């Protein structure tokens, strides 16, 4: 550095003595012109990048929280880079063309701008982390990696520029009091290659900022495309959810009506049994022995277990309806899975660093999945409802067409006992009643109700499992790995 300073002083001395136009106020060194041009390109590139995001000041994307937060973070980061880093290179450009100001003033302004840039250089990782959280997908992190690398380059370029400015400051100190303007001073800097070092450094920054501007412009277009896709996807998924709620509500109402018809039929059977029994017992209340009355009373009460079981089953059915509403309407995992996939597809569409052609081409197919999934659900539940109605119909047939007639026939068979001699009548009734067992018949109705209705209901959850597997097999992850 000592030899370089000596050379610079010698060049300056010669310039003062000779009055060469090369060192005058009206001449700009080619290297100085290049330095100004590259610095201006940095400012222009950064401004272009910021302007690409200007619409997000008032209208950031709203189709998803990740798009919204990611776009705002990108806007703020690029805006700060444009303001602070752009301020540095704006001063560099002015320094390269200044003809009137003292070098110490011009280069002090650059140093001040570099100091203003330091907080952004130190906190840039916060922006990168937020971009990663909102733009990176499950399979790719190239978007955040790009900005992490770009920010690291900005830090490196700023540090290199700061080092060069330190060397410039030493030269400024060595020529203090000589009354040089900035152009004369810059001409002197070229003597030991320091000016060329500045040109090379700013040229690299120009190329880097140009790539950032191009990337940000492409990214804005991708964000807008992703926002449009996500808005449509959200609408269709929400429509699918509402349709699922409506379908489930209709199913529960119809299924409940089918089960209530079983309860009504059972109550009717109970009332019929009680009526027939009371009619028989009260016809000759004083003629029946205690033993016969007790057995007839047992027959009358044999339906009670069925009634108790059916009302217990009522609770089981109510629980089934609660689970059905929770699984198919509230949680709706197939639609929830599609929501997760729409988020992943959105993030893949944003990626302009390593564009995902498969994801882009999959958009149309994906947008058809919510309605297809809902159609499958509707078909499944309608099929389930049909089975339940058939089961309830079979139960009603057994209750109304078999057991009701069976009860009537049994009590009719007792009538023959009244034709016996009086002293033999109770023996006749006792013998016949001893052979009667309504319990097995009513157990049949209980069992049929369980198998044809309750067990069929329990199988509805299999529809959910099949539907979830379907959307997983036809979704984004399965088709665009």
URJO-V982207 format. One record per residue. N is the residue number from 1. PSI is psi in whole degrees, -180 to 180 (999 if undefined). Layout:
BEGIN
N_PSI + N_PSI
END
This chain:
BEGIN
1_-36 + 2_-44 + 3_-39 + 4_-42 + 5_-39 + 6_-41 + 7_-42 + 8_-45 + 9_-39 + 10_-43 + 11_-42 + 12_-41 + 13_-43 + 14_-38 + 15_-40 + 16_-41 + 17_-43 + 18_-30 + 19_33 + 20_133 + 21_-23 + 22_-31 + 23_9 + 24_180 + 25_-16 + 26_9 + 27_137 + 28_124 + 29_138 + 30_-41 + 31_-36 + 32_-40 + 33_-40 + 34_-42 + 35_-44 + 36_-42 + 37_-46 + 38_-40 + 39_-41 + 40_-36 + 41_-39 + 42_-49 + 43_-46 + 44_-45 + 45_-44 + 46_-38 + 47_-39 + 48_-42 + 49_-44 + 50_-43 + 51_-29 + 52_-28 + 53_8 + 54_-32 + 55_-22 + 56_-6 + 57_-42 + 58_-28 + 59_68 + 60_159 + 61_145 + 62_1 + 63_-23 + 64_150 + 65_-38 + 66_-43 + 67_-43 + 68_-53 + 69_-39 + 70_-44 + 71_-41 + 72_-41 + 73_-43 + 74_-44 + 75_-46 + 76_-40 + 77_-51 + 78_-37 + 79_-42 + 80_-39 + 81_-44 + 82_-42 + 83_-50 + 84_-51 + 85_-38 + 86_-36 + 87_-37 + 88_-50 + 89_-23 + 90_-41 + 91_-35 + 92_-42 + 93_-42 + 94_-40 + 95_-36 + 96_-20 + 97_-4 + 98_138 + 99_-3 + 100_-27 + 101_149 + 102_143 + 103_-39 + 104_-34 + 105_-47 + 106_-49 + 107_-22 + 108_-35 + 109_-40 + 110_-43 + 111_-40 + 112_-43 + 113_-38 + 114_-39 + 115_-38 + 116_-28 + 117_-20 + 118_-46 + 119_-39 + 120_-40 + 121_-38 + 122_-33 + 123_8 + 124_-29 + 125_-27 + 126_-42 + 127_-44 + 128_-42 + 129_-40 + 130_-39 + 131_-39 + 132_-42 + 133_-25 + 134_-19 + 135_-28 + 136_144 + 137_-180 + 138_-29 + 139_-3 + 140_137 + 141_27 + 142_-27 + 143_-53 + 144_-34 + 145_-38 + 146_-48 + 147_-30 + 148_-44 + 149_-42 + 150_-41 + 151_-37 + 152_-39 + 153_-38 + 154_-42 + 155_-45 + 156_-45 + 157_-39 + 158_-40 + 159_-41 + 160_-42 + 161_-39 + 162_-39 + 163_-43 + 164_-39 + 165_-31 + 166_-43 + 167_-39 + 168_-39 + 169_-36 + 170_-38 + 171_-42 + 172_-43 + 173_-35 + 174_-22 + 175_15 + 176_139 + 177_-1 + 178_-6 + 179_28 + 180_142 + 181_175 + 182_-38 + 183_-41 + 184_-39 + 185_-42 + 186_-39 + 187_-39 + 188_-34 + 189_-26 + 190_-13 + 191_-37 + 192_15 + 193_0 + 194_-38 + 195_-41 + 196_-35 + 197_-41 + 198_-44 + 199_-46 + 200_-42 + 201_-45 + 202_-31 + 203_-42 + 204_-41 + 205_-34 + 206_-45 + 207_-42 + 208_-43 + 209_-32 + 210_-41 + 211_-39 + 212_-45 + 213_-45 + 214_-43 + 215_-45 + 216_-41 + 217_-45 + 218_-38 + 219_-39 + 220_-44 + 221_-40 + 222_-39 + 223_-43 + 224_-41 + 225_-45 + 226_-38 + 227_-40 + 228_-45 + 229_-47 + 230_-36 + 231_-45 + 232_-43 + 233_-45 + 234_-44 + 235_-43 + 236_-37 + 237_-42 + 238_-39 + 239_-40 + 240_-39 + 241_-45 + 242_-40 + 243_-38 + 244_-42 + 245_-45 + 246_-43 + 247_-44 + 248_-42 + 249_-42 + 250_-41 + 251_-47 + 252_-42 + 253_-46 + 254_-43 + 255_-41 + 256_-39 + 257_-39 + 258_-44 + 259_-38 + 260_-32 + 261_-32 + 262_-43 + 263_-42 + 264_-44 + 265_-39 + 266_-42 + 267_-40 + 268_-41 + 269_-42 + 270_-47 + 271_-37 + 272_-45 + 273_-44 + 274_-41 + 275_-47 + 276_-43 + 277_-47 + 278_-38 + 279_-39 + 280_-46 + 281_-45 + 282_-8 + 283_-43 + 284_61 + 285_-29 + 286_-7 + 287_-19 + 288_139 + 289_161 + 290_-39 + 291_-43 + 292_-41 + 293_-41 + 294_-42 + 295_-38 + 296_-35 + 297_-38 + 298_-39 + 299_-40 + 300_-31 + 301_-2 + 302_-19 + 303_-9 + 304_-40 + 305_-39 + 306_-45 + 307_-45 + 308_-45 + 309_-40 + 310_-37 + 311_-31 + 312_-40 + 313_-28 + 314_-42 + 315_-40 + 316_-42 + 317_-41 + 318_-41 + 319_-40 + 320_-41 + 321_-39 + 322_-45 + 323_-41 + 324_-45 + 325_-40 + 326_-48 + 327_-46 + 328_-29 + 329_-51 + 330_-57 + 331_-49 + 332_67 + 333_-38 + 334_-46 + 335_-36 + 336_-38 + 337_-41 + 338_-35 + 339_-44 + 340_-39 + 341_-34 + 342_-33 + 343_-44 + 344_-40 + 345_-39 + 346_-46 + 347_-36 + 348_-33 + 349_-29 + 350_-26 + 351_108 + 352_-5 + 353_-47 + 354_80 + 355_138 + 356_94 + 357_-35 + 358_-47 + 359_-42 + 360_-42 + 361_-18 + 362_-8 + 363_-49 + 364_-45 + 365_-41 + 366_-41 + 367_-17 + 368_-13 + 369_-40 + 370_-44 + 371_-37 + 372_-43 + 373_-43 + 374_-38 + 375_-41 + 376_-41 + 377_-45 + 378_-44 + 379_-43 + 380_-46 + 381_-38 + 382_-39 + 383_-43 + 384_-45 + 385_-39 + 386_-43 + 387_-42 + 388_-40 + 389_-40 + 390_-42 + 391_-46 + 392_-37 + 393_-40 + 394_-40 + 395_-45 + 396_-38 + 397_-43 + 398_-43 + 399_-47 + 400_-39 + 401_-22 + 402_-61 + 403_-39 + 404_-47 + 405_-35 + 406_-45 + 407_-45 + 408_-44 + 409_-38 + 410_-47 + 411_-30 + 412_-33 + 413_-19 + 414_-16 + 415_-29 + 416_-25 + 417_-26 + 418_-9 + 419_-12 + 420_160 + 421_149 + 422_-43 + 423_-14 + 424_-6 + 425_-46 + 426_-34 + 427_-41 + 428_-49 + 429_-42 + 430_-44 + 431_-42 + 432_-46 + 433_-32 + 434_-27 + 435_-6 + 436_134 + 437_98 + 438_-22 + 439_-45 + 440_-37 + 441_-42 + 442_-31 + 443_-36 + 444_-46 + 445_-40 + 446_-45 + 447_-43 + 448_-41 + 449_-41 + 450_-49 + 451_-39 + 452_-10 + 453_-64 + 454_-45 + 455_-36 + 456_-40 + 457_-42 + 458_-24 + 459_-8 + 460_-32 + 461_-25 + 462_-30 + 463_-42 + 464_-44 + 465_-44 + 466_-39 + 467_-41 + 468_-42 + 469_-35 + 470_-51 + 471_-30 + 472_-37 + 473_-22 + 474_4 + 475_-171 + 476_-49 + 477_-37 + 478_-29 + 479_-23 + 480_78 + 481_999
END
